[in-house]
């Protein structure tokens, strides 16, 4: 019996990745992934921390439901009642997951979203799509319109849940942008972050309970990752193992996309490689606060200000928090302080007088500089002008009086 060396090597890589990640999570070297495409970004700045074939066209499988969910949240109230139609579940092909919804069954939008994001129920996707768009075709059009609004130039949808179609595609980068948009919605983040869900009995069905398809978010699971906040899995034979997820640790929020993952001896690389990527970022990058709100950035002198107020502190109008490689020292950072032209009194407390800007790895961080106190205009110059004007008047009076007196003397001597 011949040994398949390639398969053995792949299995060893997967096992070592899982052991290394679950034991210490420490990843200092840039990871080498088995997945076909991946991207890791900092949510706050959008900076790409890792990428592999991030712009290559890939099939999203059930990560499609991220778009279905956000359109639902933007067009419905969570307590709306939705009735299941015949077409909604009959259009699901064999082999695709469902919640076994029944014709005429009534559920709330929130319950359907839990089935969609936790259990990855494809029938829930179609029920929501019909409720919102009136038809599946109309809802898919809404999905593509939203993709255009988000500038997802390499994404196109043909269905609501990720059924394979050669014209149903995206990229790792587009999915990261999509997720970045979606997690701004707190309901999306909450629902996509549930480790399980329980759907109460309906008019057609008993209580349903499901664990999340995302093993990283399930406590006590071997693949549990404590920093994960939400995510969505996906799989078809053509797409491979897919996972879009978010994590948060030490003020650093990450968005990770893994597409075309492998399953080796029943072990999916999408979970181990997601953890590896996230720990690579947490081991090598940090959020640093360079300036806090109201920190004194610099001090200037207002020439025409009063003696007591002319020395003016300029304060940070907002904190400056930057994403830095741990190997980079703050003292190595370069910044520019830009002040307004012709700054002079009077100045109001809180008035914007300039800004301070850092440029780090192509990303600009800045805050306005504001006056720490009001600066009154000095009256010394006015007093000097008034004094000078008074002296001038006295001189004029003197010369006029002296001239008249001198004329009278000449006239007296003439007789």
Protein Blocks (a to p, Z undefined) as FASTA:
>chain_A
ZZdfklmmmmmmmmmmmmmmmmnopafbdcddfbfbdcdddfklopafbdchklbccdek
jmlmmmmmmmmmmmccfkbccdddfklmmmpcghiacehiaehiacdfklmmmmmmmnop
aklmmmmmmmmnopaklmmmmmmmmmmmnopakbccfbfnopacfklccdfklmmmmmmm
mmmpmklmmmmmpfbdcddddfkbccdddddfblklmghiaklcfkbfbdcddddfklop
addddddeehiacddddehiaceehiafklmmmmmmmmmmmmmgccddfbdghiafbdcd
dfkbcfklmpccdddfbdcdddddfklcfklpccdddddehiacdddehiafbdcdddee
hiacddddddfbdcdddfklmmmmmmmmmmmmmmmmmmmmmmmmmmmmmmmmmZZ
